Amino acid sequence: MTSRKALANAIRALSMDAVQKANSGHPGAPMGMADIAEVLWRDYMNYNPSNPKWADRDRFILSNGHGSMLLYSLLHLTGYNLPMEELKNFRQLHSKTPGHPEYGYTDGVETTTGPLGQGIANAVGLAIGERTLAAQFNRHGHEIVDHYTYVFLGDGCMMEGISHEVCSLAGTMKLGKLVAFYDDNGISIDGDVEGWFSDDTASRFEAYGWHVVRGVDGHDSDSVKVAIENARAVTDKPSLLMCKTVIAFGAPTKAGTHGAHGAPLGDDEIAATRKALGWNEPPFVIPAEIYQGWDAKEAGKKKEAAWNDKFAAYEKAFPELAREFKRRMNGELPTNWQAESQKIIEQLQAKPAKIATRKASQNALEAFGPMLPEFLGGSADLAPSNLTIWSKSTSIANDPAGNYIHYGVREFGMTAIGNGIAHHGGFVPYTATFLMFVEYARNAVRMAALMKARHIMVYTHDSIGLGEDGPTHQPVEQLASLRMTPNMSNWRPCDQVETAVAWKRAIERHDGPTALILSRQNLAQQDRTAQQVADIARGGYVLKDCEGQPELILIATGSEVELAVAAYEQLQTEGRKVRVVSLPSSDFFDAQDDNYRESVLPKAVTARVAIEAGIADYWYKYVGLDGQIVGMTTFGESAPAEELFKVFGFTKENVLNKARSLLK
């Protein structure tokens, strides 16, 4: 029988060879964690390389994503669709082995990691997803959702602030099927971490409410096995396994040094390492007996087949639940979704209301929520302000089968957890805070866009209109930043109808996140024809118009649409030919065909004024360098909203002055 050490050494060899061939990468962590990975992947994890999306597979997250060759080696050796040629193309253009694991590129990669700390945050989301889905669907004798979330993390993850946010919450939530392996090798890029990281990590996690297994020898298979058994025996706490390892284990001169962290070992060191490990194969050659020892395809098929039998029994006993489970795991919407959601939007247009769009958002949740049990919402301790709780919201702290999470003041952690929930499947997560505090969450928002996560982000108090809290809480540049993020969809609706359409579009989007930008203050509802209501979904449309071609176009979003309409009405009385365009979603509008965009914003009409209580510069793409913008160029002030709008030029008179300057 092939020894455990030989099986682990296959990971070490592939990792150091791939990094050397690429002439860049991080060999140290894969070589240091190889023994732990061998025990976990061969003795404990349930997965099927032939079906990486099997619903009840265990999830594995490499939070220290720079050690990506560890994961790629595991996927290759166990039988996933990752041939040796891909390992040889590590870090090369369009390979399935990018420098950090990327969700959607490679079978078996559960999330994109690299920005340290976000992998453990995603793992918390995956564990929440497992427990909540189990509570919603499992029945006595029919446990169709029953899997673990395993995560590897290193010193860098532990130092990042997000790890404090999410691990604190995981302990409070008692996520017993979350098992984390801490690669405690004492090394980071700058050297020995003792000079800048002297935390008592075990005590820290015990204070969070975790079960901590101390003194695990990360290079002793028996020690690792005992630790995993210990972790799995504790069902009411997440577990942290404190694994002492040597970075670049086996390298004669670079093991235990920061020189092995983020650079190739070099040909001479690799040759010496091969000798020290007793690994006699040339680069990228794996002996047949090693492949045989790692191959998980047959075992994986049997495990999934056993689950399929279990699900068949469940389906027979609970046919409606089984259909709903399959619908949700496939990301499909209910069959009545289109008809019912459109009816709701039409009813809102027929019954005008002057309300804040944050309230309109809550009303949309109230209307759409009963159709969408997959909603799993939450707010960063701002639910009474974000208005994210609706009448059927139930905290998972009170009912494991609930649909709402109180995240506490953890914007970054909340957003990264939401990404993990999205990746788990079976849920449409929505998270919420003030728009200003997207700054705390920014990198997780970017990661959602990069990963094409189906995640709805509710951002209220969207401008200086929040008033007295002042510039610390008044967003100015945030919306422009979101709009400039690739694959991020954004909606800033002007009333309850546009808000409902924004929610509908966000719910229907499967290829990326959506931010809903909502007002604190009440906004008047606009009159629309049925065609105008339909055109809202195109991101921008003609709200008010004139006979023939206009001589001036007013473009506005959100709370400033009212202002544009007031200026339009005045200019109409002066005999001017004016059009008002409401542009709640520039990304949806920009994606329309040329003919539609030309019909809304004809190129021949160059006299244009954009009006938005956000940073002005974004709008030059629509008004041109000769256009006019009523927008923000500074931070706000602390004062009642009505005064602030006057001070910063958001008045009918200022809009008229800008318009008239173009009409001369």
Secondary structure, 3 states (H helix, E strand, C coil): CCCHHHHHHHHHHHHHHHHHHHCCCCCHHHHHHHHHHHHHHHHHCCCCCCCCCCCCCCEEEECCHHHHHHHHHHHHHHCCCCCHHHHHCCCCCCCCCCCCCCCCCCCCCCCCCCCCCHHHHHHHHHHHHHHHHHHHHCECCECCCCCCEEEEEEHHHHHCHHHHHHHHHHHHHCCCCEEEEEEECCEECCEEHHHCCCCCHHHHHHHHCCEEEEEEECCCHHHHHHHHHHHHHCCCCCEEEEEECCCCCCCCCCCCCHHHCCCCCCHHHHHHHHHHHCCCCCCCCCCHHHHHHHCCHHHHHHHHHHHHHHHHHHHHHCHHHHHHHHHHHCCCCCCCHHHHHHHHHHHHHHCCCCEEHHHHHHHHHHHHHHHCCCEEEEECCCHHHHCCCCCCCCECCCCCCCCEEECCCCHHHHHHHHHHHHHHCCCEEEEEEEHHHHHHHHHHHHHHHHHCCCCEEEEECCCHHHCCCCCCCCCCCHHHHHHCCCCCEEECCCCHHHHHHHHHHHHHCCCCCEEEECCCCEECCCCCCHHHHHHHHHCCEEEECCCCCCCEEEEECHHHHHHHHHHHHHHHHCCCCEEEEECCCHHHHHCCCHHHHHHHCCCCCCCEEEEEEEEHHHHHHHHCCCCEEEEECCCCCCCCHHHHHHHCCCCHHHHHHHHHHHHC
